[in-house]
Amino acid sequence: MEKINIVIADDEQLFRSGIRFILEREPNFNISFETENGKKLLDFLRTTKEFPDIILMDLNMPEMNGVEATKIIHKTHPNIKIVVLTSYNSKSFITNMIDVGASSYLVKNTSPKMVVHTINEVHKKGFYYDEKVLSIINENIISSSGKRIKNDLEQKLLSKREIDVLELICAQKTTAEIADKLFISPRTVEGHRNNLLLKTKSKNVAGLVIYGIQKKLIEITPNFNL
């Protein structure tokens, strides 16, 4: 079984202990490090020989907060996925964290089952947004999306195959699932994904999903209560 290496960054020791207890019960999770601030998190990343797959990131931490830490990590270690886990649930915090590179956003009153589900989804697909987050993304881009979509279609920015891949990314399909669906190799899927990132100027797969919302390739549907 493939292990998902997880780091917990949160200034509350009791919360770190509680979330660690929950996550360590999952056979495919490995907690490799925990810290109370962003500075120590960056120090760990500079010295470790085994990078985490996922970082659970609080926002309000001393010395360096989660926003600044996420900005830096997204630039220096783009393959590490950031899952925000915080008490702040305002639209401004959510949109800002997605903009700086967060792959998912959860509030601390979410269920343990949802946290586990989100980590698995982010590891498998590169992102996971629930109904609320997708709705906020949609609200913030809907007013400016029309012109961009029209221009993209007129200039034929994306090929038909790239649009096919983008639609399946927005449907939260894995690389293997996309390859099977389109009868192409996983390596070809990765090539199309890289082209999409370049052409749409997206920072990561999460950015492609936002682009997909702009092009109305993804529907915001109610989420199951986990």
C-alpha positions in Angstrom: 0.0 0.0 0.0 1.3 3.4 -1.0 1.9 5.7 2.0 0.9 9.3 2.0 3.5 11.3 3.9 1.8 14.1 5.8 3.1 17.1 7.8 0.9 19.0 10.3 1.5 22.8 10.7 -0.7 24.3 13.5 0.1 26.4 16.5 -2.3 24.5 18.8 -0.6 21.5 20.3 -3.9 19.9 21.4 -5.3 20.2 17.9 -2.1 18.7 16.4 -2.3 15.8 18.8 -6.0 15.2 18.0 -5.6 15.4 14.2 -2.5 13.2 14.4 -4.5 10.6 16.4 -7.2 10.6 13.8 -4.9 10.4 10.8 -2.6 7.7 12.2 -5.5 5.3 12.3 -5.5 5.3 8.5 -3.2 2.5 7.2 -2.0 4.6 4.2 -1.2 7.7 6.2 2.2 8.5 7.7 2.8 11.6 9.8 6.4 12.5 9.2 6.6 15.9 11.0 4.5 18.4 13.0 5.3 22.0 13.8 3.7 25.1 15.4 4.7 27.7 12.8 5.7 28.3 9.2 9.3 29.1 9.9 10.0 25.7 11.4 8.1 24.1 8.6 10.4 25.7 6.0 13.4 24.8 8.1 12.2 21.2 8.0 11.7 21.2 4.2 15.3 22.6 3.7 16.8 19.7 5.7 14.6 16.7 5.2 15.6 13.9 2.7 12.0 12.8 2.4 9.5 15.5 1.4 5.9 15.3 2.4 3.1 14.7 -0.1 0.6 16.7 1.8 0.9 19.6 4.3 -2.1 20.3 6.6 -1.7 24.1 7.0 -3.2 26.4 9.6 -3.3 30.1 8.7 -2.8 31.9 12.0 0.6 30.8 13.3 3.4 32.8 15.0 6.7 33.8 13.4 5.4 32.9 9.9 1.7 32.4 9.1 0.2 29.8 6.8 -0.4 32.3 4.0 3.3 33.2 3.7 4.5 29.7 4.2 2.1 28.5 1.4 3.4 31.1 -1.0 7.0 30.1 -0.5 6.4 26.3 -0.6 4.3 26.6 -3.7 7.3 28.2 -5.5 10.1 26.1 -4.0 8.3 22.7 -3.7 5.4 22.8 -6.2 4.8 19.1 -6.0 3.9 19.3 -2.3 0.1 19.8 -1.9 -1.2 22.2 0.7 -4.5 21.4 2.4 -5.6 24.4 4.4 -7.2 23.4 7.7 -8.2 26.5 9.7 -10.9 28.2 11.7 -11.2 31.0 9.1 -14.0 30.5 6.7 -14.5 33.9 5.0 -14.6 34.2 1.3 -11.5 36.5 1.3 -9.3 33.9 3.1 -10.6 31.1 0.8 -10.0 32.9 -2.5 -6.6 34.2 -1.3 -5.3 30.7 -0.3 -6.5 29.2 -3.6 -4.7 32.0 -5.4 -1.4 31.4 -3.7 -1.5 27.7 -4.4 -3.6 25.7 -1.9 -5.0 22.5 -3.3 -7.9 22.3 -0.8 -9.5 24.4 1.9 -11.2 23.0 5.0 -12.5 24.6 8.2 -11.8 23.0 11.6 -15.4 22.1 12.3 -15.4 19.6 9.4 -15.8 16.0 10.1 -12.7 13.7 10.5 -14.1 11.6 7.7 -14.0 14.6 5.4 -10.4 15.4 6.3 -9.4 11.8 5.5 -11.4 11.9 2.2 -9.8 15.3 1.2 -6.3 14.1 1.8 -6.8 11.0 -0.3 -8.5 13.0 -3.1 -5.7 15.7 -3.1 -3.0 13.0 -3.2 -4.8 11.1 -6.0 -6.0 14.1 -8.2 -4.0 17.1 -7.1 -6.9 19.1 -5.7 -10.2 18.7 -3.9 -12.8 21.5 -3.4 -16.1 21.0 -1.7 -19.4 22.6 -2.8 -18.9 25.8 -0.7 -15.4 26.5 -2.0 -16.4 25.9 -5.6 -19.3 28.2 -5.1 -17.0 31.0 -3.8 -14.6 30.4 -6.7 -17.6 30.7 -9.1 -18.8 33.9 -7.5 -15.4 35.6 -7.8 -14.9 34.7 -11.4 -18.3 34.7 -13.0 -18.4 38.5 -13.7 -15.1 38.4 -15.6 -15.2 35.0 -17.2 -17.4 35.7 -20.3 -14.9 37.8 -22.2 -12.0 35.4 -21.5 -14.0 32.4 -22.7 -15.0 34.1 -25.9 -11.5 35.2 -26.7 -10.1 31.7 -25.9 -12.6 30.1 -28.3 -12.0 32.6 -31.0 -8.2 32.2 -30.8 -8.6 28.4 -30.6 -6.2 28.5 -27.6 -6.9 24.8 -26.8 -7.0 21.8 -29.1 -10.0 19.5 -29.0 -8.0 16.8 -27.2 -6.8 19.3 -24.6 -10.4 20.3 -24.0 -11.3 16.6 -23.6 -8.5 16.2 -21.0 -9.6 19.4 -19.2 -13.2 18.3 -19.0 -12.1 15.0 -17.4 -9.7 16.9 -15.0 -12.7 19.0 -14.0 -14.7 15.8 -13.5 -12.0 14.9 -10.9 -10.7 11.9 -12.9 -7.2 10.5 -12.2 -4.5 10.3 -14.9 -5.2 6.6 -15.3 -8.9 7.1 -15.6 -8.4 9.9 -18.2 -6.1 7.6 -20.2 -8.6 4.8 -20.2 -11.5 7.1 -21.1 -9.6 8.7 -24.1 -7.7 5.5 -25.1 -4.3 7.2 -24.7 -1.3 6.5 -22.5 -0.9 8.1 -19.0 2.3 9.8 -20.3 0.2 11.4 -23.1 -2.3 12.6 -20.5 0.5 14.2 -18.5 1.8 15.9 -21.7 -1.7 17.4 -22.3 -1.9 18.5 -18.7 1.4 20.3 -18.9 0.3 22.0 -22.1 -2.9 23.1 -20.4 -1.0 24.6 -17.5 1.2 26.6 -19.9 -1.7 27.7 -22.2 -4.1 28.7 -19.5 -1.3 30.1 -17.3 -2.5 28.0 -14.4 -0.2 27.5 -11.4 -1.4 23.9 -10.8 -4.2 21.4 -11.4 -6.4 23.4 -9.1 -5.9 26.4 -11.4 -7.1 24.2 -14.3 -10.3 23.5 -12.4 -10.9 27.2 -11.9 -10.3 27.7 -15.6 -12.8 24.8 -16.2 -15.4 26.6 -14.1 -14.8 29.7 -16.2 -15.5 27.7 -19.3 -18.5 26.0 -17.6 -16.9 22.6 -17.9 -17.6 21.7 -14.3 -20.9 21.8 -12.4 -21.2 22.8 -8.8 -23.3 20.1 -7.3 -24.2 19.3 -3.7 -21.6 17.4 -1.7 -22.3 14.3 0.3 -22.1 14.9 4.0 -18.9 13.1 5.1 
